[in-house]
Amino acid sequence: MARHPRWPFTRIAMNPIIPCLVTALLLPASSVLAKGRSDATGYTEDIDGRCQVWAPSMLGQYDYALRYRGGCKDGRADGKGKAEWLYRYAEMKVKATWEGDFRNGVFLDGQKIKGRVEPVPGDKYVVEMGSIKGADLLFISRSPQDGPMELCKVEQIALLPGATVTVADDEQVRRLMDEGIRAYRNVCPNGRNLSVGVFTEALKPGAHGRLPNPTARARVDEESGKLAYYSNDAAAKAQREREQVEYSRKQEASRQQFNAFSKQHGIAAWVTVQQLDENPFRWEGRTVGLVVRLERMLARDTALIGSLRNWGPSLQLKGITPDFPDSRSSVVLAARVGKRERLNDGNDNNTAQYVTLNHVDSRLCERSSCGDWFSWARGEQDLIWGEPFTAR
């Protein structure tokens, strides 16, 4: 029987890291990550499992472990302490050392803050910096991906107004913003590219880790030092509400004016020029309302009138004066419907007949389309042209 050839044996120098990696792969994941891991909140637990320190995004990766000694409150570094970030894959070599004051697990690096500091995703920190007149002052500060928080490197100066401030009042909000900027410059005189926001809800990350948007926001112009790109959602909403109230008021005033005119003259129907020209006998001897413009005067008391459009039929209107509004004007007219008659223009050779109206009353429209009279009528349920009308 033939023998299988033997594979040549080669001696391999074993890398000392390989056994560690093999062991790590064979162990349960929980035992490998138990020491010095970062939890879902962004805090990293020290290798003794005693205290947590907030880790910026790069140091929060599993490549680094944390060794901490010092004050600890509610499981997080607080007071004097020393944190060392150790690189796991270089024999736990110290990558960075943070020594000094900690608060809520955040290394302050000698920076003076006036209240709590809350780290949030994206290497940001919400820092309480006391108050100004009318609002609490906070900095939304940033940090490098592998370094401690930099207090004066703000993404936004944040203001939480008190009960004395009306956020919909642009004057109050702008004054508040100016106060906030001055307070920031007292702490950070060299700050640039400043943004300031007024918030009406707590600065807490939402479901996706994002902070809420400010209700009012602005940037600071570097040359003038004044607010630029200012906007205020609350003020804009209040303005829309005021405009809606005013619009509704005008609509109601328009409706009342329309109904008063209709009732005063006993208008049986509101009709169009086209409807009257097609069948005047439907309303003969009754008073109707319509919207017209002058085409030309036929006599001192008679005119040829038409619709607001520059085309269509014409009607003959009697009983007016030479002061009747000219062709540039739109007129709301109440008139009694007569018969078809020859034009009263003194021309005996003109045999054409026109529907004749007798003037009862007329009002000049403020708008060319007479919207000041009809803007309330938004649908057929409000006004049906050519059908019986009852003033309400």
Summary of the structure (lengths in Angstrom):
residues: 392
radius of gyration: 41.2
end to end distance: 116.6
largest distance: 138.4
contacts: 1113
relative contact order: 0.07
helix: 21%
strand: 36%
